[in-house]
Amino acid sequence: MIKIVVGGQVEKQEIAKLVKELGGSEVDVDVKSDIQAANSVKTAKADYYVGACHTGGGGALSMAIALLTRDKCVTLSMPGRVPKESEIVEAVKEGKVAFGFTGDHYEIILPILIREILKK
């Protein structure tokens, strides 16, 4: 079972619902505050962090970057910059564990991201 925590500032419930739909019985999803979610990954109580905000990197990832280091985090989209599938695939392969994106891109990102996480 892969444990995914949802942090960030926007669309938390919608993101959690879609992660659960995409991952089915292979994922456990929890919605938390940013610091709780990032700390869950840091302490190995969760495997991955996903979060959305209006910029894709600020409120979505700031606590994750602070607790997990920038090396473990990636911004997958920003306003006006739609995510590329190849970048999402590469981020998972590189071992990133915290993913930030804009709230309006979660329906594009999550199917690819969850598919790649489940491959590991």
C-alpha positions as CSV (number, residue, x, y, z in Angstrom):
1,M,0.0,0.0,0.0
2,I,1.3,3.4,-1.0
3,K,0.5,6.2,1.4
4,I,0.0,9.6,-0.2
5,V,-0.6,12.8,1.8
6,V,-2.3,15.9,0.3
7,G,-1.1,19.3,1.5
8,G,-1.0,22.6,-0.4
9,Q,-3.5,25.4,-0.3
10,V,-6.3,24.7,-2.8
11,E,-8.4,21.8,-4.1
12,K,-7.3,19.5,-1.3
13,Q,-10.5,17.4,-1.1
14,E,-10.8,17.2,-4.9
15,I,-7.1,16.1,-5.2
16,A,-7.6,13.4,-2.5
17,K,-10.7,12.1,-4.2
18,L,-9.0,11.8,-7.5
19,V,-5.9,10.2,-6.1
20,K,-8.1,7.6,-4.4
21,E,-10.1,7.0,-7.6
22,L,-6.9,6.5,-9.6
23,G,-5.0,4.4,-7.1
24,G,-7.9,2.4,-5.8
25,S,-6.9,-0.2,-3.2
26,E,-3.2,0.3,-3.9
27,V,-3.2,3.8,-2.2
28,D,-4.1,5.3,1.1
29,V,-4.8,9.0,1.0
30,D,-4.8,11.5,3.8
31,V,-5.5,15.3,3.7
32,K,-3.3,17.3,6.1
33,S,-1.9,20.7,6.7
34,D,1.3,21.4,4.8
35,I,3.6,20.9,7.7
36,Q,1.8,17.7,8.8
37,A,1.9,16.3,5.3
38,A,5.6,17.1,4.7
39,N,6.5,15.8,8.2
40,S,4.6,12.5,7.4
41,V,6.9,11.9,4.4
42,K,10.0,13.0,6.4
43,T,9.2,10.5,9.2
44,A,8.3,7.7,6.7
45,K,4.6,7.7,7.7
46,A,3.8,8.5,4.1
47,D,5.5,7.8,0.8
48,Y,4.5,10.8,-1.3
49,Y,3.2,14.4,-0.9
50,V,1.1,16.2,-3.4
51,G,-0.1,19.7,-3.1
52,A,-1.6,22.6,-5.1
53,C,-1.6,26.3,-4.9
54,H,-2.1,29.2,-7.3
55,T,1.6,29.3,-8.3
56,G,2.5,25.6,-8.2
57,G,5.5,26.0,-5.9
58,G,4.8,28.5,-3.1
59,G,1.9,27.3,-0.9
60,A,2.0,23.9,-2.6
61,L,5.6,23.0,-1.7
62,S,7.2,25.5,0.7
63,M,6.9,23.3,3.8
64,A,7.9,20.2,1.8
65,I,11.0,22.0,0.6
66,A,11.8,23.1,4.1
67,L,11.5,19.6,5.6
68,L,12.5,17.3,2.8
69,T,15.0,19.5,0.9
70,R,14.6,20.8,-2.6
71,D,16.2,17.7,-4.0
72,K,13.1,15.6,-3.1
73,C,10.6,18.2,-4.4
74,V,9.4,19.3,-7.8
75,T,7.0,21.9,-9.2
76,L,5.2,20.2,-12.0
77,S,3.2,23.2,-13.3
78,M,2.8,26.9,-12.9
79,P,0.3,29.5,-14.2
80,G,0.6,29.4,-18.0
81,R,2.9,26.4,-18.0
82,V,0.9,23.2,-18.5
83,P,2.8,20.1,-17.2
84,K,4.5,17.8,-19.7
85,E,4.1,14.1,-19.3
86,S,7.8,13.5,-19.8
87,E,8.7,15.8,-16.9
88,I,6.3,14.0,-14.5
89,V,7.6,10.6,-15.5
90,E,11.2,11.8,-15.0
91,A,10.5,13.4,-11.6
92,V,9.2,10.0,-10.3
93,K,12.1,8.1,-11.8
94,E,14.6,10.6,-10.1
95,G,13.1,9.8,-6.7
96,K,11.1,13.0,-6.1
97,V,8.6,12.5,-3.3
98,A,6.8,15.8,-3.1
99,F,5.0,17.3,-6.1
100,G,3.5,20.7,-6.4
101,F,1.2,22.1,-9.1
102,T,-1.4,24.7,-9.7
103,G,-5.0,23.9,-8.7
104,D,-6.2,24.1,-12.3
105,H,-3.8,21.3,-13.5
106,Y,-4.5,18.5,-11.0
107,E,-6.8,16.6,-13.4
108,I,-4.0,16.6,-16.0
109,I,-1.1,15.7,-13.6
110,L,-2.6,13.2,-11.2
111,P,-3.4,10.4,-13.7
112,I,0.1,10.5,-15.0
113,L,1.7,10.9,-11.6
114,I,-0.3,8.1,-9.9
115,R,0.3,5.8,-12.8
116,E,4.1,6.3,-12.5
117,I,4.1,6.0,-8.7
118,L,2.2,2.7,-8.9
119,K,4.8,1.4,-11.4
120,K,7.6,1.7,-8.8
